[in-house]
Amino acid sequence: MQLVIVSGLSGSGKSTALHVLEDVGYNCIDNLPVSLLPALVAQIEIHKDDQHKFAIGIDVRNAWQDLQIFPEMIRTLKEAHLPFSVIFLDSQPSVLIQRFSETRRKHPLSDAYTNLAEAISHEQELLEPIRDASDQIIDTSYLTLHELRDLVKERLVGRSQSAMAILFESFGFKHGIPVNADLVFDARCLPNPHWKQNLRPLTGKDKDVIEFLEEQPTVNEMYTDIEQFLTSWFPRYQANNRSYITVAVGCTGGQHRSVYLSERLHTQFAQHFHDVQVRHRDIAKHKKN
């Protein structure tokens, strides 16, 4: 038996995540009142030795009193020794506002006296107990629909139980640190190709930028230190039953230094781990500007 609890902010992709789980064989129940979770758990416990898979969607449509008791419900699940995980989908308020504006959908907490920004802020407060109790937080701010589907599959159903999925993610500090990052490395102290006129429009995947950065001793020093740190600690995370880890590397804009280091780390660790991916969060912003 497997149980996945899916929650998140309205507009962050919770319905998409549930659809993905339904497509791969989960019995999905959306908008379950938290107060009914113990009764459902009692029923699931009867079948805990079979191959049934359940996914439960819990969101802000619950009464706020129910949302407050979510941590207590999690303790109940742990005491029952049931295999379960909690995934929380998050997104930046500005992105959520844009999504609601584009779809013309109404936020569940907005009304004649509460505008969209206020509704999102209130929702963040109400869902904080669930967010704090979650095993995985996925920031969907810069994910396309297809990327979100792939990430949910990879995190929850697309790997063997013994494997640890590794994601190297480049980003720009001026756009904020990825909320799903487990380890963060700051490359802003390294020589910046941005100040080279011929390199400014390029990224860390381009040959000229790569050659420039490889000529800098401090870049190689930082890469070596990060590589040695991860080589030492990845096996220990994996030995502790860690199913995934996100390593975020940031520079100022997320175009050159962080991209170069993430690509180089991905190439190195893909030789030793089965599931290693690389993602560049802010390159798209650079191309649009």
C-alpha positions in Angstrom: 0.0 0.0 0.0 1.2 3.5 -0.8 -0.3 6.8 0.3 0.5 10.2 -1.2 -1.0 13.4 0.2 -0.9 16.3 -2.3 -1.5 19.9 -1.2 -0.4 23.4 -2.3 -1.5 26.9 -3.2 -4.4 27.4 -5.6 -2.9 27.7 -9.1 0.3 26.0 -8.2 -0.5 22.7 -10.0 -2.1 20.5 -7.4 -4.8 19.2 -9.9 -2.1 18.4 -12.4 -0.1 16.4 -9.8 -3.2 14.4 -8.9 -3.9 13.7 -12.6 -0.4 12.4 -13.0 -0.8 10.1 -10.1 -4.2 8.9 -11.3 -2.7 8.1 -14.7 -0.1 5.8 -13.1 -2.7 3.9 -11.1 -3.4 5.8 -7.9 -6.9 6.0 -6.5 -7.3 9.8 -6.1 -9.6 11.6 -3.7 -9.5 15.4 -4.1 -10.5 18.0 -1.5 -10.8 15.5 1.4 -11.6 17.2 4.7 -8.6 16.8 7.0 -11.0 15.7 9.8 -11.9 12.6 7.7 -8.3 11.5 7.3 -8.3 9.2 10.3 -11.4 7.3 9.0 -9.8 6.9 5.6 -6.5 5.8 7.2 -8.4 3.1 9.2 -9.8 1.8 5.9 -6.5 2.0 4.2 -4.8 0.2 7.1 -7.0 -2.9 6.4 -5.3 -3.1 3.0 -1.8 -2.0 4.0 -0.3 -5.3 2.8 -1.8 -5.2 -0.7 -0.7 -3.2 -3.8 -3.3 -0.4 -3.6 -2.1 3.1 -4.1 -3.9 6.2 -2.8 -3.5 9.9 -3.5 -5.3 12.5 -1.4 -5.7 16.1 -2.3 -6.1 18.6 0.6 -6.3 22.3 0.0 -7.6 25.6 1.4 -11.2 24.6 0.7 -11.0 22.7 4.0 -12.2 24.6 7.1 -9.3 26.5 8.7 -9.8 24.5 11.9 -9.2 21.3 10.0 -6.0 22.6 8.4 -4.6 23.4 11.9 -4.9 19.8 13.0 -3.0 18.4 10.0 0.2 17.8 11.9 -1.8 15.7 14.4 -3.1 13.7 11.5 0.4 13.1 10.3 1.4 11.8 13.7 -1.6 9.4 13.5 -0.3 8.1 10.1 3.2 7.6 11.6 1.9 5.8 14.6 0.0 3.4 12.2 3.3 2.7 10.5 1.8 3.3 7.1 4.1 4.2 4.2 3.1 7.7 3.1 4.6 11.0 1.8 3.3 14.6 1.7 4.0 16.7 -1.3 3.4 20.5 -1.3 3.2 22.6 -4.5 4.3 26.2 -4.0 4.6 29.2 -6.3 5.5 32.9 -6.1 2.5 35.2 -5.5 3.3 37.2 -8.6 3.2 34.1 -10.7 0.0 33.0 -9.2 -1.6 36.4 -9.8 -0.6 36.1 -13.5 -2.0 32.6 -13.8 -5.3 33.6 -12.3 -5.5 36.6 -14.6 -4.8 34.5 -17.7 -7.3 31.8 -16.8 -9.9 34.3 -15.4 -10.6 31.8 -12.6 -11.7 32.9 -9.2 -9.5 32.2 -6.2 -11.4 30.2 -3.6 -10.7 32.8 -0.9 -11.3 36.0 -3.0 -14.6 37.8 -2.7 -16.1 41.3 -2.8 -13.9 42.3 0.1 -10.8 40.4 -0.6 -8.6 41.0 -3.7 -6.5 38.3 -5.3 -3.2 39.3 -3.6 -4.8 39.3 -0.2 -6.5 35.9 -0.9 -3.1 34.4 -1.8 -1.5 35.8 1.3 -4.3 34.4 3.5 -4.0 31.0 1.8 -0.3 30.9 2.5 -1.0 31.4 6.2 -3.8 28.7 6.3 -1.7 26.1 4.5 1.5 26.7 6.5 0.9 23.7 8.8 0.7 21.4 5.8 3.7 23.0 4.2 5.8 22.6 7.3 4.8 18.9 7.6 5.6 18.1 3.9 8.3 15.8 2.8 8.7 17.5 -0.6 8.1 21.1 -1.6 8.1 21.8 -5.4 8.2 25.4 -6.6 6.2 25.5 -9.8 6.8 29.2 -10.5 9.0 28.5 -13.6 7.8 25.1 -14.6 5.8 24.4 -17.7 2.9 22.0 -17.5 5.0 19.3 -19.1 7.9 19.9 -16.7 5.6 19.7 -13.7 4.2 16.4 -14.9 7.7 15.0 -15.5 8.9 16.2 -12.1 6.0 14.6 -10.2 6.6 11.3 -12.0 10.3 11.5 -11.3 9.8 12.4 -7.6 7.0 10.0 -6.8 6.7 7.1 -9.3 9.5 7.1 -11.8 12.5 5.6 -10.0 13.4 2.5 -8.1 13.1 2.7 -4.3 16.9 2.4 -3.8 17.9 5.1 -6.2 18.4 8.8 -5.4 17.5 11.3 -8.0 19.8 14.3 -8.3 18.9 17.6 -9.8 21.4 20.4 -10.5 19.6 23.7 -10.9 21.2 27.0 -11.8 19.5 30.2 -10.8 20.0 34.0 -10.4 19.9 35.4 -6.9 18.2 38.5 -8.2 15.2 36.3 -9.0 15.2 34.5 -5.6 16.6 31.2 -4.3 14.6 28.1 -5.5 12.4 27.0 -2.6 12.9 23.4 -3.5 16.7 23.6 -3.1 18.3 21.2 -0.6 21.9 22.5 -1.0 22.8 26.1 -2.3 26.1 27.2 -3.6 26.9 30.9 -4.2 29.1 31.6 -7.3 28.7 35.4 -7.2 32.3 35.8 -6.0 33.7 34.3 -9.3 34.8 36.4 -12.3 31.6 37.5 -14.2 31.4 37.1 -18.0 28.6 39.6 -17.9 31.3 42.4 -17.9 32.8 41.1 -21.1 30.8 42.8 -23.9 31.1 39.8 -26.3 30.1 37.3 -23.6 27.1 39.2 -22.1 24.5 37.9 -24.5 25.7 34.3 -24.2 25.1 31.7 -21.4 27.3 29.2 -19.5 26.5 26.6 -22.1 28.2 28.6 -24.9 31.8 27.7 -25.9 33.2 31.2 -25.5 31.8 31.5 -21.9 33.1 28.0 -21.0 36.6 28.9 -22.3 36.6 32.2 -20.3 35.5 30.5 -17.1 37.9 27.6 -17.4 40.8 30.0 -17.6 39.9 31.4 -14.2 41.7 29.6 -11.3 39.0 30.6 -8.8 36.3 29.0 -10.9 38.2 25.7 -11.0 38.9 25.9 -7.2 35.2 26.4 -6.5 34.2 23.6 -8.8 36.7 21.2 -7.2 35.5 22.1 -3.7 31.8 21.6 -4.6 32.6 18.3 -6.4 34.6 16.9 -3.5 31.9 17.9 -1.0 29.1 16.3 -3.0 31.2 13.2 -3.7 31.6 12.8 0.0 28.0 13.5 1.1 25.8 12.1 -1.7 26.3 8.5 -0.6 25.5 9.5 3.0 22.2 11.2 1.9 21.4 8.1 -0.1 22.2 5.7 2.8 19.8 7.7 4.9 17.0 6.7 2.4 17.0 10.1 0.7 15.0 9.6 -2.5 15.9 12.9 -4.2 18.2 15.9 -3.7 18.3 19.3 -5.4 21.6 21.1 -5.6 21.1 24.8 -6.6 24.0 26.9 -7.9 23.4 30.6 -8.1 25.1 33.7 -9.6 23.7 37.2 -10.0 21.5 36.7 -13.0 21.6 32.9 -13.5 23.1 33.1 -17.0 26.8 32.4 -16.9 28.7 31.1 -13.9 25.8 29.1 -12.3 24.9 27.6 -15.6 28.5 26.6 -16.3 29.0 25.0 -12.9 25.7 23.2 -13.0 26.5 21.7 -16.4 29.9 20.6 -15.3 28.6 19.0 -12.1 25.9 17.2 -14.0 28.4 15.7 -16.4 30.6 14.6 -13.5 27.9 12.9 -11.4 26.0 11.4 -14.3 28.9 9.0 -14.5 28.3 7.7 -11.0 24.5 8.0 -10.4 21.7 6.6 -12.5 19.2 9.6 -12.3 21.0 12.9 -12.6 19.3 15.9 -14.3 20.2 19.6 -14.9 17.9 22.5 -15.2 18.6 26.2 -15.8 15.8 28.2 -14.2 16.6 31.7 -15.4 18.1 31.3 -18.9 14.6 31.9 -20.4 14.4 35.3 -18.6 17.7 36.2 -20.1 16.5 35.4 -23.7 13.4 37.4 -23.2 15.3 40.5 -22.1 
